[in-house]
């Protein structure tokens, strides 16, 4: 079993390294959003980026709010008219 634990730790280190490489040179906000989209929890993102969980949470919340505002601003499409028998030939 110790061998399996060593393998698991090595995989976890590689995973952490890959995550850090993926967001290298990216501003914190974009790094947070990229890592959360990749499936990392907010606590994991905070640990990877040396941030507080509350800071990560605020970035995610503000991003969701921004998306909702943008969605609300988009004009809604008019529903398509149903085809009538007169339209078919």
N, C-alpha and C positions, 0 to 999 in steps of 0.2 A: 504493500500500500504506500509506503513512503515514496516510491518511485512515481506513482500516480500523482501524489501531491506536488512533487517537484515539477512534473510535466505541467500540471495545472498552473502553478505559479509562473512558470516560464511563458505559458500562453497568455496569462494575465498581463505580464510585463510587456510582451509583444503587442498586445491589444492596446495597452496604454500608450506605448511608443507610437503606434500607427495613428492613434487619435491625435496625439500631439503634433505629429508630422502633418496630418491633414489640415490642421488649423494654424500652422506656423505662418506668421506674418499677417494674419487676419486679425482685424480688430475684435475686441472681446465680445461685443454684441453679436457679430456674425459667427464667431466661434461657438458661442453658446447655442445659437439657433441651429447651426450645422450639426453639432454634437447631439442636441435633443432630437433633431430629425433622424439622426443615425441610430436612435434608440437608447442613448444613455439617459439615466435618470438625472434629475436636477442635482442630487447629491454627488453623483459621479462626475458631472460636468464641473461642479464647484471644486471638487478635489483636483481634477485634472488641470483646471485653469487657475488654481490657487485663489479662489473667490469664496465669498460666503454663499450659503444656499439661498439666503433671502435676496441677494443681489441677482443671482441666476433666475430666481423665481420672478423678480420684478421685470427682468428683460423679457422673459417668456410671456408674462401677462401683458405687458405693453405692446409686444408684437401682435398678440392675439387681438387686442383692442384696435390696433391700427388696421389689421386685416378686416375686422368687422366694420370699421368706419368706411373703408374703401369699398367694401361690398355694399353698404347702405347707400353710397353715393352713386353707384352705377345705375344707369337707367334700366328699368325693368322692361323686358321685351313684351310686346303685346302678344297675347295668345293667338295662335294660328286659327283662322276661320275654319270651321268644319266643312268638309266637302259636301255639296248637295248633289242631288240627282241631276240637276241641270248642268252641273259642271262636268259631268262625265259624258263622253260621247263615244 
